[in-house]
Every structure is written in structure tokens, then in C-alpha cells.
Amino acid sequence: MKKFRSIMDKALGMICAIMLAFMTILATYQVVTRYAFNTPSTMSEDLLSYSFVWVSLLGTALVFGQKEHMKLTLFSDKLKGFSALALSIFTELLIVGVVIIVFLIGGQNFVGVGGLQESPTLNMTMDWIYLILPITGVLILIYNMLNITQAIQQYKGERKEEVQ
């Protein structure tokens, strides 16, 4: 499980890093064409916008996997043992519910509608752009299952220490 999480973390981190490098090059190209040659590139502007959405959502999945998302720890830091485990699982299941509704169901609807729309500058249907929503949803769900499994294993490890 730890190895699988590590592979996912590294792969997503690498994809985000490559996309950020691509966006940096693309933004530089856009600035040069706009100010040096006075011929702004609308294609690069659209591609940059879509890349930003993709890297943001993939970064979101990575952050959920590392449990570094925004959270209010005022209450959870005071809990120990089974109560902490129950809260952790409840939180992960709440996230699963939101992900299913927003990313999977909503994302599927967006992809369906995107197939009817076309990006005039990139000459492609928008379903390819919107596809990142269900992809991110699946990644977050995988991380949620890993987080729940890890919380249970950590609880079992704490219980063994208490017995000894």
C-alpha cells in the first residue's frame, strides 16, 4: 500500500511539474509574441488556461492523497484512539460523497456537454478539457481508500502498543 501510494504521489508530482514547466514556456512564448512581435497568440492563451485547470485539479488530487488539504484540526487533535479513527473515516467518507457528486457525476455531465462544444482556437471538442474532472475524482477516491486503510492500520498498531 505504501509503495502504491508512493508511486501515485511521484507520478502525479511529476505530471504536475512537467505541466508547470510547459505552462512557463507557453506563458513566455505568449508574452514574447504579444509584446515583441505585436501578434498575440490566442491558441497559446487558451492552451495555457486549460493547462492551468488540469494542473490545479491534478494538484488537488495529490494534496488530498497527502492529507495536506485545508482542515480544521481544533477538534480532531483532541481525539485519540477509536474516536480519532471514527472521525478520520467519517471525514474521508464525506469527501467520497462530495467527490462522487461533484467530480464523477458532475464531471460526467460536463464531459457530455463538452462533446457538443468546440474550442475555436484549438480545433478540438471541449470534452477532452473537461475529462480532467472524472479523472481527478477517480484519483481522489483511490487516495481516500488508501487514507482509510492507513488510518485503520495505524489504529491497529496503536492498539498493539497499548496491549504490550
N, C-alpha and C positions, 0 to 999 in steps of 0.2 A: 504494500500500500504506500509506504513512504517513497519507494522507488518510482512508482507510478506518478505520485504527486510531484516528485522532483522532476520527472521527465516533462509532465504537463507545464510546470512552472517555467522550466528552461525553454521549452518550445514557445510558449506564449510570450515570455520575455524577449526571446529572440525575434519573434514576429513583430512585436511592438517596436523593438529597437530598429529593425530594418524599415518598418513603415515610417518611423520618425525620421530616419536618415533620408528616406525617399521624399518625405514632406519637406525637409530642409532644402534639399536640392531643388525640388519643384518650386518652393517659395522664392528661392534665389533666382531661378530662371524667370519666374513671373516678374520679379522686381526689375531684373535687367531688361527684359523685353518691354516693360512698361515705361521705364524712365530712360534707358539708354537708347532704345530704338523707337520709342514712342508708338509701339504697336502691341498693346496689351493682349495677352493670350487668354481668351475666355475658357478654352479647353483646360488649361492648367489650373485655372481658378476653380472650376467645377471639380476636377480631379482632386485638388487639394481639400476642398470641402468634404467630399465623400471619404477621402482617406482619413480626415480628422474624425469623422463619425466612426469609422471602422476601428481606428486605433483607440479611441475613447472607450468603445464598448468592449474590445478585447482586453484593454487595461482594467476595465470594471470586473471582468471575469477573473483576471489574475488577482486583483485586490480581494475579491470575495474568497478566492482559494487560500490566500494567505491570512485571512481573517483580519485584514487591516482596514476594512470599511469603517465608516463612521458608526460609532456606537456609544451609547450612554452607559458607563460602567459603574455609576453610583450605586446601583442595586446589586448588580451581578458580582462585583468584587467582594461583597459581604457574604456571599453564599459559599458553602463548602459541601463536599460530598454529593449525595444524591440530589439535593436541591440545585446545586450548580449544574449537574448533568441534565436534570429535567429542564432547567431554563435554557441551557445550550441547545438541547434537542428541539424545544419549543421554538426558539428563535430561528433555527435552521429550517424547521418545517414552515414557519411563517414566510421565510424567504422563498421557499419552494413554491408556496401558493402564489406569491406575487410574481415570481418568475414564470410560472405556468400561464397566468392570466396575461401578463404584460408582454413577455418575450416570446413565448411559444404561440399562444392563441392570437394575441395582437400582432406578433411578428408574421405569423402565417397569413393573417388578413392583409398586412402591408405588402407582403410578397405577392399576393394575389392581385392587389390593386396595382402594384408596381409593374406587373406584366402588361398592363394596359397603358402605361406611361412610358415615354421615351425621353432620354436626355438628348437635347438637340446638339449639344457640343460634342458629346462622346459617342453618339450614334449607337446607343445601347438601351435596352429596357431597364427600367428602374428596379425591377425585381432582383437584379444582381447586386444592387446597392443595399436594398432592404433585407437581403438574405442574412446579413450580419445579426439581425435581431434573433431569429431562431438559433443561429449558431452560438451566440452568446448565451442564450437560455440553456442550451444543452450543456455548455461548458460550466455554467454556474451550478446546474443540477448535479453534474458529476462532482464538482467541488463540495456541494452540500452533503452528498452521500459520504464523501471522504471525511468531511468535518464531523459528521455524526459518528461514523465508525471510530475516528480518532478520539472523540470525547468519551465514547463508551470504553475503549481500550484504556484510556487514561484513568477513568473512574475505577475500572477493574484493577489497574496497577496500584492505585491509592488504597483500595480495599485490601490487597495482599500485604501492603506495607503495614496497615493497621493491625492485621492479624499477627504478624511477626513481631 
